Amino acid sequence: MKYYSLNKNAPLVNFREATIKGLAPDKGLYFPAHIPLFGNDMHSEIMQGTNEDIAYRAILPYVGDVIPSERLKKIVTETINFPIPLIPLDSFTWSLEMYHGPTLAFKDIGARFMSRCLGYFAQQENRKLTVLVATSGDTGGAVADGFYGVDGVDVVILYPSGKVSNVQEKQITSLGENIHALEIQGDFDDCQRIVKDIFNNKEVNDKLFLTSANSINVARWLPQQFYYLFAWKELGSKIKPVISVPSGNFGNLCAAMVAHISGMPVKKFIAACNSNDTIPRYLQTGKYRPNKTTSTISNAMDVANPSNFVRIEELYHHDLSRLKDMLIAVKVTEEETAGAINRALLQYNYLLDPHGAVAYCALKKFQETNPESLGYLVETAHPVKFFNAVESITGRTVEIPDQVVLQLQKKKRSLVLEPDVKQVIDFLFSL
Ligand SMILES: *Cc1c(COP(=O)(O)O)cnc(C)c1O
């Protein structure tokens, strides 16, 4: 598979180069030269194969021959080594729980796949690879866990001191070994600026083999198809579901739409958004007008200018009316989100996190006007990750899973630095 830049001003690359580069030299996102179609053999694989076989078959055309098949099988197996169950709520609604991975959010899947691919590429180069990433919280944990113990890779994570939650901080700082946490005495924007400056510094890049673990990376984006294919297998070939995806940067939804274009049956996609409603307004008016970002309780979706949306437009050849046949976008307010958490608890004794609640609310709105529509929502995070919000909405305490209790008991190890590029560069050279 070749990948081109959506800015159309950079050379074609293979999966290996697209993964290492992250962003094309013309600053465009990489996009596969074609979307492979599932043949009859893939259909029978989906109905009869194991999840490992399904995931391997789905990703193989995108990876091509840059990773040997045995190694790719191992990477896929390690990526999905936790349950991703489809839980029935009522006779026409399910919840696809993507939060049973090590950091309790769906980003584990993309991060685990990408980290293992990069580990293989570093080994091939026989050069130590340094992953440099800034986090406002969730990405850091998933990236740290994904790369932990991966040979030949050092990970340097910059996070704003005092501005991430206790659990998030422990996920970043407690691993040690090849995971290095830099606690920056500034805010997230400082962390991002430092990382950007370093990627733009030619001298540093000539000496070090640097890569970002950015969420637009093809190796994080494409494996997000896996769990939709598993849900397809669970539902069987007769059901054509409505799929409601809580969306921020739109990578997860875009992966589902790729799987649909390859042949996965879907009646309609719902982009479930919080008050950051650029896309719902865009689909309604045809005008792309991002507002300022608004803070909400579903904070991983607080994105006003979603970077992956351009990939969705590319999938539909920038034809808005064709896109609108397949995709609707629904804005869900804070009050509706809280109401949805309480309603699901009351009706099904099922506890949603605020992100899943946005998706649930959007799906129920659709089903009200389209009865007989079977569908599932995507539950992207464990409610315990947002226990403050969930407890104050429901008035009940959220049970803390054992893995979180253990995490909180671990020792924090971070290097406190001023928001100064030079100090971070010195640290990189000291590794
Ligand atoms: C990142 C994230 C989202 C948004 O996913 P995108 O792929 O950016 O649209 C939704 N929920 C949770 C819990 C997340 O961490």
The ligand as an SDF file (V2000), in Angstrom:
LIG
                    3D

 15 15  0  0  0  0  0  0  0  0999 V2000
   -9.8740   10.5060   22.2900 C   0  0  0  0  0  0  0  0  0  0  0  0
  -11.1980   10.1590   22.8550 C   0  0  0  0  0  0  0  0  0  0  0  0
  -12.4150   10.3380   22.1410 C   0  0  0  0  0  0  0  0  0  0  0  0
  -12.4500   10.9670   20.7720 C   0  0  0  0  0  0  0  0  0  0  0  0
  -11.9250   10.1240   19.7920 O   0  0  0  0  0  0  0  0  0  0  0  0
  -11.5020   10.7240   18.3630 P   0  0  0  0  0  0  0  0  0  0  0  0
  -10.9260    9.5910   17.6240 O   0  0  0  0  0  0  0  0  0  0  0  0
  -10.5010   11.8110   18.6610 O   0  0  0  0  0  0  0  0  0  0  0  0
  -12.7460   11.2850   17.7480 O   0  0  0  0  0  0  0  0  0  0  0  0
  -13.6030    9.9160   22.7000 C   0  0  0  0  0  0  0  0  0  0  0  0
  -13.6180    9.3860   23.9420 N   0  0  0  0  0  0  0  0  0  0  0  0
  -12.5100    9.2080   24.6730 C   0  0  0  0  0  0  0  0  0  0  0  0
  -12.6200    8.6280   26.0230 C   0  0  0  0  0  0  0  0  0  0  0  0
  -11.2540    9.5770   24.1650 C   0  0  0  0  0  0  0  0  0  0  0  0
  -10.1510    9.4150   24.9160 O   0  0  0  0  0  0  0  0  0  0  0  0
  1  2  1  0
  2  3  1  0
  2 14  2  0
  3  4  1  0
  3 10  2  0
  4  5  1  0
  5  6  1  0
  6  7  2  0
  6  8  1  0
  6  9  1  0
 10 11  1  0
 11 12  2  0
 12 13  1  0
 12 14  1  0
 14 15  1  0
M  END
$$$$
